[in-house]
């Protein structure tokens, strides 16, 4: 019966992302964002979603992606026991009250419920040595969860002169270079002088003592971090929007899954 159902489902699965459960054993949770308005498809508010390019990137890299809507922190231990790794993707700004700060005028949209869930999930994952990967906001919330801070708005708060970090060109196109630490796991994946896209106005400020810098932009903005064994790694750009045209970026997901 199960085989019949799987064969029927296989007819609707594109070859590019077709799943073979014998070679994709690692379950990768992806924390969801929330769409607060009603849509023409589902006339309900507060719809949870994850980025499709990230789903396909994880499949391509050898994992099974699973969306994770925010749930009460009391349920996190039960959730994490069923996951092999977790990805924290982009999304809204980090609520500055988690850093003991008041919001500045140029702070963007925040989602406190998502912050609460992700901070608890990050801390539990780190304590249990469950590998995690952050993307854009994911890098920032990982740093905050581990005791660091972020710039609420780099254009308003960064002390130096900044390059354009919120690109106007299509999101999948690279717009600036980052210098990658040769001693990092990230360097083993993508090498040095990586050409990346950029869609952020927040960035890591005070780095958590549990992390080290893995890459920087030419203006000094931190572009990637990891811990000593790379069970925690995060990048400020969006590899999920680049890997289709720039295969080098897919190696970030492959190496993440290989470390599990």
C-alpha positions as CSV (number, residue, x, y, z in Angstrom):
1,X,0.0,0.0,0.0
2,X,2.8,2.4,1.0
3,X,4.8,1.6,-2.1
4,X,1.7,2.3,-4.3
5,X,1.2,5.7,-2.7
6,X,4.9,6.6,-3.1
7,X,4.7,5.6,-6.8
8,X,1.7,7.8,-7.3
9,X,3.4,10.7,-5.5
10,X,6.5,10.2,-7.6
11,X,4.5,11.2,-10.7
12,X,4.1,14.7,-9.3
13,X,7.7,15.1,-8.1
14,X,10.0,17.0,-10.6
15,X,13.2,15.1,-11.5
16,X,15.3,18.0,-10.2
17,X,14.1,17.5,-6.6
18,X,12.9,13.9,-6.6
19,X,13.4,12.3,-3.2
20,X,15.0,8.9,-2.8
21,X,14.5,8.0,0.9
22,X,17.4,5.5,0.8
23,X,19.9,8.2,0.1
24,X,18.3,11.3,1.8
25,X,18.2,10.1,5.5
26,X,19.0,13.4,7.3
27,X,16.1,15.5,8.4
28,X,16.8,19.2,8.3
29,X,14.4,21.5,10.1
30,X,13.9,25.0,8.6
31,X,12.4,27.6,10.9
32,X,9.3,29.2,9.4
33,X,8.4,32.9,9.0
34,X,4.8,34.1,9.3
35,X,2.7,35.8,6.7
36,X,0.2,37.9,8.8
37,X,-2.2,38.9,6.1
38,X,-4.9,36.8,4.5
39,X,-4.2,35.5,1.0
40,X,-6.3,34.7,-2.1
41,X,-5.4,31.0,-1.7
42,X,-6.2,30.6,2.0
43,X,-8.4,33.2,3.6
44,X,-6.7,32.9,6.9
45,X,-4.1,35.1,8.7
46,X,-0.8,34.0,10.3
47,X,0.3,31.5,7.7
48,X,3.7,29.9,8.3
49,X,6.0,29.4,5.4
50,X,9.6,28.5,4.4
51,X,11.5,29.6,1.2
52,X,11.1,27.2,-1.7
53,X,14.6,27.8,-3.1
54,X,16.0,26.7,0.3
55,X,13.8,23.6,0.3
56,X,15.1,22.6,-3.1
57,X,18.7,23.4,-2.1
58,X,18.5,21.1,0.9
59,X,17.1,18.3,-1.3
60,X,19.8,18.8,-3.8
61,X,22.4,18.7,-1.1
62,X,21.1,15.4,0.3
63,X,18.7,16.3,3.1
64,X,15.0,16.1,3.8
65,X,13.7,19.6,4.6
66,X,10.9,20.1,7.2
67,X,9.3,23.4,8.0
68,X,9.2,24.4,11.7
69,X,6.5,26.9,12.8
70,X,7.1,28.5,16.2
71,X,5.8,26.4,19.0
72,X,5.9,26.8,22.8
73,X,9.5,26.4,24.2
74,X,8.3,23.6,26.4
75,X,7.9,21.5,23.3
76,X,11.4,22.1,21.8
77,X,13.1,19.1,23.4
78,X,10.6,16.8,21.7
79,X,11.0,18.6,18.4
80,X,14.7,18.6,18.3
81,X,14.9,14.9,19.1
82,X,13.4,14.3,15.7
83,X,15.8,16.5,13.7
84,X,19.4,15.9,12.5
85,X,20.1,19.6,11.8
86,X,18.4,23.0,11.8
87,X,18.6,26.0,9.4
88,X,17.6,29.4,10.5
89,X,16.8,31.4,7.4
90,X,16.2,35.1,6.7
91,X,13.3,37.1,7.9
92,X,12.3,40.2,9.9
93,X,14.6,42.2,12.1
94,X,15.7,41.0,15.5
95,X,13.8,42.5,18.4
96,X,16.4,44.7,20.2
97,X,14.9,44.2,23.6
98,X,16.5,40.7,23.5
99,X,19.8,42.7,23.6
100,X,18.6,45.1,26.4
101,X,18.1,47.9,23.9
102,X,15.2,50.2,22.9
103,X,14.2,50.3,19.2
104,X,15.7,53.0,17.0
105,X,13.6,54.8,14.4
106,X,15.1,52.9,11.5
107,X,14.4,49.4,12.9
108,X,12.3,47.3,10.5
109,X,9.5,44.9,11.1
110,X,10.1,42.4,14.0
111,X,8.3,39.2,15.1
112,X,8.9,38.6,18.8
113,X,7.2,35.2,18.8
114,X,9.6,33.9,16.1
115,X,12.6,35.4,18.1
116,X,11.5,33.7,21.3
117,X,11.2,30.3,19.5
118,X,14.4,30.6,17.6
119,X,16.5,31.7,20.6
120,X,15.2,28.8,22.7
121,X,15.8,26.4,19.7
122,X,19.3,27.7,19.1
123,X,20.3,27.3,22.8
124,X,18.9,23.8,23.0
125,X,20.6,22.8,19.7
126,X,23.9,24.1,20.8
127,X,23.6,22.4,24.2
128,X,22.7,19.1,22.5
129,X,25.4,19.5,19.7
130,X,22.7,19.5,17.0
131,X,24.3,21.2,14.0
132,X,22.8,24.5,13.0
133,X,23.2,26.8,10.0
134,X,22.1,30.5,9.9
135,X,21.3,32.6,6.8
136,X,21.1,36.4,7.0
137,X,18.8,37.0,9.9
138,X,19.7,33.5,11.0
139,X,23.3,34.7,11.6
140,X,22.1,37.6,13.7
141,X,19.6,35.6,15.9
142,X,22.2,32.9,16.5
143,X,24.7,35.6,17.7
144,X,22.1,37.2,19.9
145,X,21.0,33.8,21.3
146,X,24.6,33.1,22.3
147,X,25.1,36.4,24.1
148,X,26.1,38.8,21.2
149,X,24.5,41.8,19.7
150,X,23.5,43.2,16.3
151,X,23.3,46.6,14.8
152,X,19.7,47.5,14.6
153,X,20.5,49.4,11.4
154,X,24.1,49.5,10.0
155,X,23.5,52.7,8.1
156,X,22.5,54.5,11.3
157,X,24.9,52.8,13.8
158,X,28.0,51.3,12.1
159,X,30.9,53.6,13.0
160,X,32.7,53.2,9.6
161,X,31.7,53.8,6.0
162,X,29.6,51.0,4.7
163,X,29.2,49.5,1.2
164,X,25.7,48.8,-0.1
165,X,24.4,45.8,1.8
166,X,20.8,45.9,0.7
167,X,21.1,45.4,-3.0
168,X,18.7,46.9,-5.6
169,X,19.5,44.3,-8.2
170,X,17.7,40.9,-8.4
171,X,18.1,38.9,-5.2
172,X,19.9,36.0,-6.7
173,X,22.7,38.1,-8.3
174,X,26.0,38.6,-6.4
175,X,26.9,42.3,-5.7
176,X,29.9,42.4,-3.4
177,X,32.9,40.2,-2.3
178,X,33.6,38.8,1.1
179,X,37.0,37.7,2.4
180,X,36.9,34.2,4.0
181,X,39.2,33.1,6.8
182,X,41.5,30.4,5.5
183,X,41.3,28.5,8.8
184,X,37.5,28.3,8.7
185,X,35.3,25.4,7.6
186,X,33.6,27.9,5.4
187,X,36.8,28.4,3.4
188,X,36.9,24.6,2.7
189,X,33.4,24.9,1.2
190,X,33.6,28.1,-0.9
191,X,37.2,29.3,-0.8
192,X,38.3,32.9,-0.5
193,X,37.0,36.2,-2.0
194,X,33.5,34.8,-2.4
195,X,31.1,36.9,-4.6
196,X,27.8,37.1,-2.8
197,X,24.3,38.7,-2.8
198,X,23.3,41.0,0.0
199,X,19.8,41.9,1.4
200,X,20.2,43.1,4.9
201,X,20.4,46.3,7.0
202,X,21.2,44.6,10.3
203,X,24.5,42.9,11.0
204,X,26.4,41.3,13.9
205,X,27.9,43.9,16.2
206,X,29.4,42.4,19.4
207,X,30.4,38.8,18.6
208,X,29.4,36.0,21.0
209,X,32.3,34.5,22.8
210,X,31.2,31.1,21.5
211,X,31.7,32.2,17.9
212,X,34.6,33.3,15.7
213,X,34.5,35.4,12.5
214,X,34.7,33.3,9.3
215,X,34.2,36.1,6.7
216,X,34.0,39.9,6.4
217,X,33.1,42.4,3.8
218,X,35.5,45.1,2.6
219,X,34.0,47.6,5.1
220,X,34.5,45.3,8.0
221,X,30.9,44.1,8.4
222,X,30.9,40.5,9.7
223,X,29.6,38.2,6.9
224,X,30.0,34.7,8.4
225,X,30.6,33.1,11.7
226,X,31.2,29.6,13.1
227,X,32.2,27.9,16.3
228,X,35.3,25.8,16.8
229,X,33.9,22.6,15.3
230,X,31.4,24.3,12.9
231,X,28.4,22.6,14.5
232,X,27.3,26.3,14.5
233,X,27.9,28.2,11.2
234,X,26.1,31.2,9.7
235,X,26.4,33.4,6.6
236,X,25.0,36.9,6.1
237,X,24.1,36.4,2.4
238,X,21.5,34.1,0.8
239,X,23.1,31.0,-0.8
240,X,19.6,29.6,-1.3
241,X,19.0,32.2,-3.9
242,X,22.4,31.7,-5.6
243,X,23.1,28.0,-5.9
244,X,21.1,27.5,-9.0
245,X,23.4,29.8,-11.0
246,X,26.5,29.7,-8.7
247,X,27.0,26.0,-7.7
248,X,29.8,27.0,-5.3
249,X,27.1,28.2,-3.0
250,X,25.4,24.8,-2.8
251,X,28.6,23.5,-1.1
252,X,27.5,25.4,2.0
253,X,24.5,23.1,2.3
254,X,26.4,20.0,1.3
255,X,29.1,20.6,3.9
256,X,26.5,21.4,6.6
257,X,24.7,18.0,5.9
258,X,28.1,16.2,5.8
259,X,28.9,17.5,9.3
260,X,25.8,15.8,10.7
